Amino acid sequence: MSQILIIPVILDSDQYNKNKGQSYSGIAEDFYPTLIKQLQNIFGRIVITINLHDALILDRDSLVNSHLFDKNRNHWNSENILQWISRKALPDSDTKILAICDFDAYSNGLNFVFGEAQMIGRVGVIYLSRLRQEFYGQTSDIGLFQQRIIKETVHELGHLFRLSHCEKCSCVMHFSNSLKDTDFKDYNFCSRCIAMLFNMH
């Protein structure tokens, strides 16, 4: 059976405080237990443990990391971020990693992504910027923000466990073209995706 590690990614220029209730990669640190509990409810039958791991520090100004950030677009490259996390975290064959990044990113062929995962791989990532109401000039809504984090986390982990996109709009594996799609979706898989998940593992 696998284990899941939740790994915050911190930009080295960020000022953050690990004291309870303070921001930890863009999320109040006391929200992580809630996130992990929700993941345990969903994936508990196929994983041994789900834990919060120490943060990875990303130095944008390092020449070694220059390929991660597209200066022309002023945007992070998600596919390169996934590869960077893989090299830094070095997951073994029994470990799935979900990284949480408090910045915006694009992927080849897409102007932006809420998240991305290595299909049938070991590493997935979600990006928080566009999950916030404030990104669109609206009033902050922490509850809604946290709901979106859970849904996008479950979605990307679903890919790591070999699930593809689902046509059912209410299934968490449905592809989100916009936050409207994300907000409509459930936290969990539809009956078909659940059956596929458990049959494969």
Order of alpha helices (4+ residues) and beta strands (2+ residues): beta-beta-beta-alpha-beta-beta-beta-beta-alpha-beta-beta-beta-beta-alpha-alpha-alpha
